Amino acid sequence: MRRLLSIVLAMGLIGTSFAAEEVIENTNIVGSEVVLRTLDKVTATTEDFTVKVGDKLEYGSLRVEVKRCEKKPPEEIPATWAFIQIFDKRTDGGGEEVEGGAKVFSGWMLAERPAISALEHPVYDVWVLDCKASSRLR
């Protein structure tokens, strides 16, 4: 009898937790553009670029593909992140570019903490500055 009671109570608690999860709403703002800063370590020059989500940025030997960006609403603690993939163009030794290039980064970059998820490249640095908002997730 006790075992049956504990099973029923456990099922009731599990059902309650699922119901609570359905109430939680994602209020992150989904962006349509990402502001990226690049650094050429050889020439010590930086440039800022605005790249639309779904578009690509060609910078030196890098191709940066922006897949998604989000940020917290202004009333919350600031947080901005973007999912990007970076490819390094490779050549065949004769100067001809090899198709596709090598993927040197794929993941979420955080604007507030760029060192947590950074591009490791001998010539270039790329990091996220901002996500320009278009709408809220629902």
Long-range contacts (C-beta under 8 A, 24 or more apart in sequence): 25-138, 26-137, 26-138, 27-72, 27-73, 27-76, 27-136, 27-137, 28-70, 28-71, 28-72, 28-73, 28-136, 28-137, 29-70, 29-71, 29-72, 29-73, 29-131, 29-133, 29-135, 29-136, 29-137, 30-68, 30-69, 30-70, 30-133, 30-134, 30-135, 30-136, 30-137, 31-69, 31-70, 31-71, 31-82, 31-131, 31-132, 31-133, 31-134, 32-132, 32-133, 32-134, 33-69, 33-131, 33-132, 34-66, 34-69, 34-82, 34-84, 34-128, 34-130, 34-131, 34-132, 35-128, 35-129, 35-130, 35-131, 35-132, 36-64, 36-66, 36-84, 36-126, 36-127, 36-128, 36-129, 37-126, 37-127, 37-129, 38-124, 38-125, 38-126, 39-124, 39-125, 39-126, 40-123, 40-124, 41-122, 41-123, 41-124, 41-125, 42-123, 48-129, 50-132, 59-124, 59-126, 60-123, 60-124, 61-88, 61-89, 61-123, 61-124, 62-86, 62-87, 62-88, 62-89, 62-104, 62-121, 62-124, 62-126, 63-87, 63-89, 63-101, 64-126, 69-128, 69-131, 70-131, 70-137, 71-130, 71-131, 71-133, 73-136, 78-112, 79-110, 79-111, 79-112, 80-110, 80-111, 80-112, 80-128, 80-130, 80-131, 81-108, 81-109, 81-110, 81-111, 81-128, 81-131, 82-108, 82-109, 82-111, 82-128, 82-131, 83-107, 83-108, 83-109, 84-109, 84-126, 84-128, 86-119, 86-121, 86-126, 88-121
